[in-house]
Amino acid sequence: MLLYFRGCTAREKLTSISKATERILKAAKINYETLEDEQCCGSVLLRTGFVDDAIEQMNGNLKDFEGKTIVTSCSGCYKTLKEDYKKYLGVDLKVIHISQLLEQLIKENKINLKGNKDLKVTYHDSCHLGRHAGEYEAPRNVIQSISNLVEMENNKENARCCGSGGGVKSAYGELSNSIAQLRIKEAEDTDADLMVSACPFCKLNLSQNSDNMEILDLSEFVFEHLDSIDLDKDNDDGEIQ
């Protein structure tokens, strides 16, 4: 059974991301489940130094993960579930990031997309998915299957942080905003029509600091380009609020 682990931001603050993801899973006819009482994966506690509390949190989550393949929208959740649960608990969970699943679905023609090669899109590498987990290509392959990818000057392992991770957004709001604004300026310099990120927390901070640049999560971007045939595969009205 596939477990869609939404993550705190996509579950509570940017629900359009989790809704778009679930619509894509339904269009691809994937049998999946979500957790009614989903808890934080423990990433924030780890990044802010509360290791013992994080381990307690992670142990409490294990009962929900046993025997399941986990797909998550959140890059921080992906890194934590894939690497930190093994490091601290000795548990090797089967985890995939939504960008990797989307890449697979596109390759296998499980979803039909409306391409627009005149659309210029730049991609923001999140720290957790990129530098921490080493995944650079899957989100780019997804974007290139739809549109024209234009890179920012600092990309992949050299990409600028969005400014929100590690507790910075909560503890040092002005610093977080200034870092995000640097990244927005870099995106604007590419003359891209929009920026795509594969991390809900990155999208949150970048969006809050952008006046002109449209920013979408990768799942939202794919959902916007789903063919109407796929949108008819479930009973929703095709709109994400």
Order of alpha helices (4+ residues) and beta strands (2+ residues): beta-alpha-beta-alpha-alpha-beta-alpha-alpha-beta-alpha-beta-alpha-beta-alpha-alpha-beta-alpha-beta-alpha-alpha
